[in-house]
Amino acid sequence: MLNAENIKDAELRRLAWRCRRGMLELDIVLQRFIALHFNDLTLAQLKAFDDLLELPDNDFWTLISSDRVTPKNADTVDVVNKIRALKQAH
């Protein structure tokens, strides 16, 4: 039977799978992001993160490595800043 908890678990597994990348550094940061922040993200932030996962590894790494590159969408900015904080803590 489908319920909110089952749907949430399925989404967590789907996003965790999509966080597996070819670039090890990016893989590590994204896996930590999902583990630490998944439960706190709004639906809009989850959508923004899902959209970010469409980026090629090098573009995604550049985005989270440079504070000069800033997305325009507020939810995307929030997600990128959380990922950047994890990257710097690593």
C-alpha positions as CSV (number, residue, x, y, z in Angstrom):
1,M,0.0,0.0,0.0
2,L,1.3,3.4,-0.9
3,N,1.6,6.0,1.8
4,A,3.6,9.2,2.3
5,E,6.4,7.3,4.1
6,N,6.8,4.8,1.2
7,I,6.8,7.6,-1.3
8,K,9.4,9.5,0.7
9,D,11.6,6.4,1.0
10,A,11.3,5.8,-2.8
11,E,12.3,9.4,-3.5
12,L,15.3,9.2,-1.2
13,R,16.5,6.0,-2.9
14,R,16.0,7.5,-6.4
15,L,17.9,10.7,-5.5
16,A,20.7,8.8,-3.7
17,W,21.1,6.7,-6.9
18,R,21.3,9.8,-9.0
19,C,24.0,11.2,-6.7
20,R,26.3,8.4,-7.8
21,R,28.6,10.2,-10.2
22,G,31.7,9.5,-12.2
23,M,33.6,12.1,-10.3
24,L,34.4,10.7,-6.9
25,E,34.6,14.1,-5.1
26,L,31.2,15.0,-6.4
27,D,29.8,11.6,-5.5
28,I,31.0,11.9,-1.9
29,V,29.6,15.5,-1.4
30,L,26.3,14.7,-3.0
31,Q,25.8,11.4,-1.0
32,R,26.6,13.4,2.2
33,F,24.1,16.1,1.2
34,I,21.3,13.6,0.7
35,A,22.1,11.8,4.0
36,L,22.2,15.0,6.0
37,H,19.6,17.3,4.3
38,F,17.0,15.1,2.5
39,N,14.5,15.3,5.3
40,D,14.8,19.1,5.7
41,L,14.3,20.0,2.0
42,T,11.1,21.5,0.8
43,L,9.4,20.2,-2.3
44,A,10.7,23.1,-4.3
45,Q,14.3,22.5,-3.0
46,L,14.0,18.8,-3.9
47,K,12.9,19.8,-7.4
48,A,15.9,22.2,-7.6
49,F,18.3,19.5,-6.5
50,D,16.8,17.0,-9.0
51,D,17.3,19.6,-11.7
52,L,20.9,20.2,-10.6
53,L,21.6,16.4,-11.0
54,E,21.0,16.9,-14.7
55,L,24.2,18.9,-15.0
56,P,27.4,17.1,-16.2
57,D,29.8,16.3,-13.5
58,N,32.3,19.1,-14.4
59,D,29.6,21.8,-14.6
60,F,28.1,20.7,-11.3
61,W,31.6,20.6,-9.6
62,T,32.3,24.1,-10.9
63,L,29.0,25.3,-9.6
64,I,29.6,24.1,-6.1
65,S,33.3,25.0,-6.1
66,S,33.0,28.6,-7.0
67,D,31.2,31.2,-5.0
68,R,31.2,33.4,-8.0
69,V,28.7,31.2,-9.9
70,T,25.2,31.8,-8.4
71,P,22.0,30.3,-9.7
72,K,19.0,32.6,-10.2
73,N,16.3,30.5,-8.5
74,A,16.1,31.0,-4.7
75,D,15.5,27.3,-4.0
76,T,18.5,26.4,-6.2
77,V,20.6,28.9,-4.4
78,D,19.6,27.4,-1.0
79,V,20.5,23.9,-2.2
80,V,23.8,25.0,-3.8
81,N,24.8,26.8,-0.6
82,K,24.1,23.7,1.5
83,I,26.2,21.6,-0.9
84,R,29.0,24.1,-0.9
85,A,29.1,24.1,3.0
86,L,29.4,20.3,2.9
87,K,32.1,20.5,0.3
88,Q,34.2,23.0,2.3
89,A,33.8,20.8,5.5
90,H,35.2,17.8,3.6
